[in-house]
Amino acid sequence: MKFERYGIGIAKGMALTFRHLFRSPITIQYPDEKLVTSRRIRGNELVWFPEKCTGCATCAKSCPQGNIVISTHRGEGSKFEVDIFEIDSGRCIFCGLCVESCPYDALAMGLSYECAKYRRGDLILSKEKLAVSANHQPSAYYRPQFEDKLPKQSLLLYNQAEGGQKLKFLPLSKRKRGSGA
Amino acid sequence: MPIKTEPFYLNIGPQHPSTHGVFRLRVALDGEVVVGVEPIIGYLHRGIEKLAETRTYTQTIPFTDRLDYLSSMTNNLAYCLAVEKLGGLKVPERAEYIRVIFSEIMRISSHMMAVGFFLNDLGAMMTPVLYMWREREKIMDMFEMVCGQRLLYNYMRIGGVSQNLPDDFMPAVKKFLAEMPKYIDEYDQLLAQNEILLARSKGVGILSKDTAIGIGASGPVLRASGVKWDIRKMDPYSIYERFDFEVPTGDTGDCYDRYWVRMLEIRQSVRILEQAIAQIPEKGAVCADVPQFFRPPRGEAYGYLEGPKGNIGFYIVSDGSIAPYRLHIYPPTLINITALSDMVIGWKVADLIIIFGSIDVVLGEIDR
């Protein structure tokens, strides 16, 4: 292949690359700094509200993986009490269909996304692990009533002046990585 | 005296060096020249067609995400179109616009991955990819805002979409569209006239017009060969007949044309998005009233659309129960990859890699 003016294209590309030397960073140092996730995040856990749940098992029917185990017995009056409510988060695909199908808003997606465990058995979320608590809060996925409580998502689209997260070069001394967690 | 020679067989993969997925190529070589190529597929087979037979119509939607995982939204949409055709459902106006907006954003995102990794195969190790990922991150932020995840969206529903748009979405997408042409110019400045790119891809891996039509190729691979075929224009689904856009085509059907057609399509997607953002109704329902265990009447339907990789179709046979009797997926990249041997024979091994990259394959879709 013949080129009339060899080098123009590369010079143009290098000019662009050179311009990028002087812009502000567009990445963050992940384990040390974190972006705020979406309010509707489908995190790797689910949040269960025991007082709202009637044990109707609509969530178990809607699960594409057949992953929700629920067993009830008749309590006082017409109320059913839940004996077992288990979700194996190792088999869950976090599609959120159980949350969408729940007629009593008793199930919601969680916020956490760092759920690595050392044993497979630890991935099974029992009634106690699923129940809502102070550090186990629901996300606003299909539950718009929780939207106001959650912090605003930090979008990379906006820079700091427009309300986005501050992105900066983190010096090596401030990084915790490699210090033996 | 002629020396007796025989072809040398080389296995590329199952872990392909430029990892487009788990894929194996059995290449017959004469020296460095490719004389035969045989793609061996099936390493990522999960039996999604069979899984769908034991699941309800709604429960299959998360599995369609896992076909072509770089364009989950259009897979979801194609499946939902097929079920809606089967059940004769009508989609609300606002939901149709939301579907178009997300299909086009998905197309931009998928083409960025395609072009970026095509250049990665070419030897521009990670630099162009990272330029394109800067914008793709912004797109994924918007997807995360609306449907909660960054890769497997599960957003489309039978008869609409799962949730309404949050308040922050419209300002974000408007800002993105205002910035996007500037960024595409930046990619063009970096790449379009780059001598290395031109030397490596111009005239390499030519797919002729007749062969492209003959094998049934679709998407940018077909249009790069000079065939003006786009389902959005030819058989408009959803509300695509309301938008004004062009179908970019290439001249020769070489690797450069396939790259260039994708860049032009990103610009056209931005055009469609601008019109959709201007026309979308402010209020209204986003999903038709469809029961959880939807029972379409007995019959069959084929829903198809122009995905980022080509014509993706879902063929559903219903026996009137809550689960499909049979689901067949028509994957665009499986059809496009059949053109590989037509394109690579006579080229060197280094060219094989970029020709393979220029088809833009996703193995999740080929193996299903």
Contacts between the chains, C-beta under 8 A, distances in Angstrom:
chain1	res1	chain2	res2	distance
A	1	B	198	6.9
A	1	B	199	5.2
A	1	B	202	6.4
A	1	B	203	7.6
A	3	B	195	5.9
A	3	B	198	7.8
A	6	B	195	6.0
A	7	B	195	7.1
A	8	B	193	6.5
A	9	B	192	7.7
A	9	B	193	3.6
A	9	B	194	4.3
A	9	B	195	5.0
A	9	B	197	7.8
A	9	B	198	7.3
A	10	B	194	6.3
A	10	B	195	6.0
A	10	B	196	7.5
A	12	B	189	5.4
A	12	B	190	7.6
A	12	B	193	6.5
A	13	B	189	6.9
A	13	B	190	4.7
A	13	B	191	7.2
A	13	B	194	5.7
A	15	B	189	7.8
A	16	B	186	6.3
A	16	B	189	5.3
A	16	B	190	5.2
A	17	B	127	7.9
A	17	B	190	7.7
A	26	B	134	5.7
A	37	B	144	7.0
A	38	B	141	7.9
A	38	B	144	4.3
A	38	B	145	4.9
A	38	B	148	6.2
A	39	B	145	7.8
A	39	B	166	7.3
A	40	B	144	7.8
A	40	B	145	6.9
A	40	B	146	7.1
A	40	B	147	6.9
A	40	B	148	4.3
A	40	B	163	7.4
A	40	B	166	7.2
A	41	B	144	6.8
A	41	B	148	5.1
A	41	B	149	7.5
A	42	B	147	7.9
A	42	B	148	3.9
A	42	B	149	5.2
A	58	B	292	7.8
A	62	B	56	7.9
A	62	B	58	7.4
A	62	B	59	7.1
A	62	B	292	6.4
A	63	B	59	7.8
A	64	B	55	5.5
A	64	B	59	3.9
A	64	B	60	7.5
A	64	B	62	5.7
A	64	B	63	7.0
A	93	B	62	5.7
A	93	B	152	7.6
A	94	B	149	7.3
A	95	B	61	7.7
A	95	B	62	3.8
A	95	B	152	7.7
A	95	B	154	4.8
A	96	B	148	6.8
A	96	B	154	6.6
A	96	B	162	7.9
A	97	B	58	6.6
A	97	B	59	6.6
A	97	B	62	7.1
A	97	B	154	7.7
A	100	B	162	6.7
A	101	B	292	5.8
A	109	B	148	6.8
A	139	B	148	7.1
A	141	B	148	4.7
A	141	B	163	7.9
A	142	B	162	7.3
A	142	B	163	6.3
A	147	B	166	7.7
A	152	B	168	7.5
A	153	B	141	7.3
A	153	B	144	7.3
A	153	B	145	5.7
A	153	B	168	7.2
A	155	B	138	7.2
A	155	B	141	4.9
A	155	B	142	7.7
A	155	B	145	7.4
A	155	B	168	7.7
A	155	B	172	6.0
A	156	B	137	5.3
A	156	B	138	5.4
A	156	B	141	5.7
A	157	B	138	4.7
A	157	B	141	6.4
A	157	B	142	7.7
A	157	B	172	5.6
A	157	B	175	5.8
A	157	B	176	6.0
A	157	B	179	8.0
A	158	B	175	7.4
